[in-house]
């Protein structure tokens, strides 16, 4: 049985985390049929690297990451911070003051064995302990949308064909008390 440790990232994890972001994002794009969109992959990786930088620069105030490890290998990540510009724009600022949970990534070799759920549950309790009562979450990935719909029901916002024909964007608003 897998023994997973969940903890805050350390400075010495940055290089491996940035490599982890590239592996997971590239894998996701390929699985979504978007593997040829190298500029989009690079942009997405850069955003996640910047989020991680924001965590370290602000000591967890601007962005707050948790990582999952199998031994010394990073196998998952999750973070929260202010709602993204995309969420604010798509909700006409209705979620502007709501914390966003994102960067919910699990290494391709560790998917579908509970690592994501462990990260999510740890995040729910982290939010509760910090007095955060609700959060939002969004996704443009078809595979992730299926997971989020199963966990959280229909999204509060469904932006049909937002990314391209057949590629919707979905946004959820979730009460922490419904989860813990």
C-alpha positions in Angstrom: 0.0 0.0 0.0 1.2 3.5 -0.9 2.3 5.7 2.0 1.8 9.3 1.0 3.1 12.3 2.9 1.3 15.6 2.5 3.3 18.8 3.4 4.1 22.3 2.4 6.8 22.6 -0.3 10.3 23.6 0.7 12.8 25.7 -1.3 14.7 22.5 -2.2 11.5 21.1 -3.8 11.2 24.0 -6.4 13.2 22.4 -9.2 11.4 19.0 -8.9 8.0 20.7 -8.6 8.6 22.7 -11.8 9.5 19.5 -13.6 6.4 17.8 -12.0 4.2 20.7 -13.4 5.6 20.1 -16.9 5.1 16.3 -16.8 1.5 16.6 -15.6 0.4 19.5 -17.8 2.0 17.9 -20.9 0.3 14.5 -20.1 -3.0 16.3 -19.6 -2.8 18.2 -22.9 -1.9 14.9 -24.7 -4.9 13.1 -23.1 -7.2 16.0 -24.0 -6.0 15.8 -27.6 -4.1 19.0 -27.4 -0.6 17.7 -27.3 0.6 19.8 -30.3 -0.2 23.1 -28.5 3.3 23.6 -27.1 2.9 27.3 -26.5 -0.2 26.7 -24.4 1.6 24.0 -22.5 4.6 26.3 -21.8 2.2 29.1 -20.8 0.4 26.8 -18.3 3.7 25.6 -16.8 4.9 29.2 -16.4 1.7 30.2 -14.6 2.1 27.3 -12.1 5.8 28.1 -11.6 4.8 31.7 -10.9 2.1 30.5 -8.4 4.8 28.5 -6.6 7.0 31.6 -6.5 4.2 33.6 -5.1 3.8 31.0 -2.3 7.5 31.3 -1.3 7.7 35.1 -1.7 4.6 35.6 0.5 5.2 32.8 2.9 1.8 31.2 1.9 -0.2 34.4 2.0 -0.7 35.0 -1.8 -0.7 31.3 -2.8 -0.6 28.3 -0.5 0.7 25.0 -1.8 0.5 21.5 -0.4 2.4 18.6 -2.1 2.1 14.9 -2.0 5.1 12.7 -1.8 5.8 9.0 -2.2 9.1 8.7 -0.4 11.1 11.7 -1.8 9.2 11.8 -5.1 6.6 14.5 -5.6 3.4 12.9 -6.9 0.8 15.5 -6.4 0.1 19.2 -5.7 -2.8 21.5 -4.8 -2.9 25.2 -3.9 -5.3 28.0 -3.0 -5.2 31.7 -3.5 -7.2 34.6 -4.9 -9.7 33.8 -7.7 -7.9 33.9 -11.1 -8.6 36.7 -13.6 -10.3 34.1 -15.7 -12.8 33.2 -12.9 -13.4 36.9 -12.1 -14.0 37.7 -15.8 -16.2 34.7 -16.4 -18.4 35.3 -13.3 -18.6 39.1 -13.8 -16.6 39.4 -10.5 -19.2 37.4 -8.5 -16.3 35.2 -7.2 -13.8 38.0 -6.9 -13.6 37.7 -3.1 -13.7 33.9 -3.1 -10.6 31.8 -2.6 -9.8 29.5 -5.6 -8.5 26.0 -5.2 -6.3 25.0 -8.1 -3.2 23.2 -9.4 -4.8 19.9 -8.3 -2.3 17.7 -10.1 -1.4 14.1 -9.7 1.6 12.5 -11.5 0.3 10.2 -14.4 1.9 7.1 -12.7 -0.1 7.8 -9.5 -3.6 8.7 -10.9 -6.7 6.9 -9.9 -5.4 5.5 -6.6 -6.6 8.2 -4.2 -3.8 10.8 -4.2 -6.0 13.5 -5.5 -8.7 12.8 -2.9 -6.1 12.9 -0.1 -4.8 16.3 -1.4 -8.4 17.6 -1.6 -9.4 16.4 1.9 -6.2 17.9 3.4 -7.0 21.2 1.6 -10.6 21.2 2.9 -9.3 20.9 6.5 -6.6 23.5 5.8 -9.3 25.9 4.6 -11.6 25.2 7.5 -8.7 25.7 10.0 -7.9 29.0 8.4 -11.6 30.1 8.7 -12.2 30.0 5.0 -15.8 29.0 4.5 -16.0 28.6 0.7 -13.9 28.3 -2.4 -14.2 28.2 -6.1 -12.6 25.9 -8.6 -12.6 25.9 -12.4 -11.6 23.6 -15.2 -11.3 23.6 -19.0 -10.0 20.0 -19.1 -12.7 17.5 -20.1 -11.2 14.8 -18.0 -11.0 17.0 -14.8 -14.6 18.3 -15.4 -15.9 14.7 -15.2 -14.2 14.4 -11.8 -15.4 17.8 -10.5 -19.0 17.1 -11.6 -19.0 13.8 -9.8 -17.6 15.4 -6.6 -19.4 18.8 -6.7 -22.4 18.4 -9.1 -23.2 20.7 -11.9 -21.0 23.8 -12.2 -22.3 27.2 -11.2 -21.0 28.6 -14.5 -20.9 26.6 -17.7 -19.2 28.5 -20.5 -20.1 26.5 -23.6 -17.3 26.2 -26.3 -15.2 28.7 -24.3 -11.8 27.3 -25.5 -13.0 25.9 -28.8 -15.9 24.0 -30.2 -16.6 21.1 -27.7 -14.2 22.6 -25.1 -16.3 24.2 -22.4 -15.1 25.9 -19.2 -16.7 25.2 -15.9 -16.6 27.0 -12.6 -17.9 25.8 -9.2 -18.5 27.5 -5.9 -18.3 25.2 -2.9 -19.0 25.5 0.8 -16.2 24.0 3.0 -18.9 22.9 5.5 -20.4 20.7 2.9 -17.2 18.7 2.7 -15.8 18.4 6.3 
